[in-house]
Amino acid sequence: MAQPTEATLYVIPGSHPAMVARRMLELKGIPYKRVDLMPVISRGALRALRFPSNTVPSLKIGERKLTGSREIGRELDRIRPEPPLYPTDPDQRAAVEDAERWGDEVLQAPVRRILWNVLKRDRAPLRSYAEGAKLGVPIGLAIRTAAPIVAGAARMNAADDETVRADLAALPGQLQRVDDWIAEGVLGGDPPNAADLQIAASLRLAMTVDDLRPALEDRPAGELALRAVPDFPGHAPPVLPPAWLEPLRAADGVGA
Ligand SMILES: N[C@@H](CCC(=O)N[C@@H](CS)C(=O)NCC(=O)O)C(=O)O
């Protein structure tokens, strides 16, 4: 079996799919070098490095270059089968792959939009999301000059008020879906599978946002997030309009 010689993971601080790849590498016991990129600027850097696409996570492992949390999960299972990220039973694997796809294609984007909307309102928490990152410039300078990057990222991710308010209204149904998958045994095993990591990273990022945390923390989805992704840097104090959060308050039982 071919063993990876060297692994380098390209991330953006605070990126939830990048956290998926980090946890996969950790669980597999594969040592790697982490390269932190600034959002927006990351696109040009990854293009110049000739990755298949220009988003994070992107991973160079041995001679292979991969982009995408799901692609990375499959490659890591191929080169280092234990512990498996995908079940061997075909039906169980199909269920895990469905949940993983949903985590990538449905849950990731609204959480990303909510965070950029939050940071557009208050840039101060940016520093906390960059904790431990090496951006090539002093963190304080990177943060002080980040206004155009935050504005650009919010625009590129369509983190406008109308979309984010709709995202918040949809979140309770999405949390219920995760709770249901946990009850069915698709999610929540030990060690976590690829879908656990995919979904937990998004929920864990959501839990760094004070406006969202109460809706997550006392339910199976929140427990999964904390277990599968114990450490996620960042903390954003309340900043969203209270009326936008009413659907979440109803879901967490406060004011229901
Ligand atoms: N669905 C992809 C999403 C990748 C993605 O969109 N990553 C974001 C960071 S969370 C990114 O690279 N954005 C580029 C940018 O902000 O310029 C995956 O799971 O790998």
PDBQT file of the ligand as one rigid body, heavy atoms in Angstrom, charges set to zero:
ROOT
HETATM    1  N1  LIG A 301     -17.868  22.416  -0.549  1.00  0.00    +0.000 N 
HETATM    2  C1  LIG A 301     -16.463  22.692  -0.550  1.00  0.00    +0.000 C 
HETATM    3  C2  LIG A 301     -16.413  24.137  -0.091  1.00  0.00    +0.000 C 
HETATM    4  C3  LIG A 301     -15.126  24.812  -0.150  1.00  0.00    +0.000 C 
HETATM    5  C4  LIG A 301     -15.259  26.295   0.120  1.00  0.00    +0.000 C 
HETATM    6  O1  LIG A 301     -16.130  26.999  -0.426  1.00  0.00    +0.000 OA
HETATM    7  N2  LIG A 301     -14.356  26.795   0.964  1.00  0.00    +0.000 N 
HETATM    8  C5  LIG A 301     -14.334  28.205   1.255  1.00  0.00    +0.000 C 
HETATM    9  C6  LIG A 301     -13.915  28.475   2.695  1.00  0.00    +0.000 C 
HETATM   10  S1  LIG A 301     -15.095  27.860   3.858  1.00  0.00    +0.000 SA
HETATM   11  C7  LIG A 301     -13.332  28.885   0.337  1.00  0.00    +0.000 C 
HETATM   12  O2  LIG A 301     -12.322  28.333  -0.015  1.00  0.00    +0.000 OA
HETATM   13  N3  LIG A 301     -13.622  30.117  -0.038  1.00  0.00    +0.000 N 
HETATM   14  C8  LIG A 301     -12.756  30.895  -0.863  1.00  0.00    +0.000 C 
HETATM   15  C9  LIG A 301     -12.726  32.288  -0.466  1.00  0.00    +0.000 C 
HETATM   16  O3  LIG A 301     -13.283  32.635   0.587  1.00  0.00    +0.000 OA
HETATM   17  O4  LIG A 301     -12.137  33.061  -1.195  1.00  0.00    +0.000 OA
HETATM   18  C10 LIG A 301     -15.723  21.727   0.383  1.00  0.00    +0.000 C 
HETATM   19  O5  LIG A 301     -16.348  21.097   1.235  1.00  0.00    +0.000 OA
HETATM   20  O6  LIG A 301     -14.510  21.568   0.219  1.00  0.00    +0.000 OA
ENDROOT
TORSDOF 0
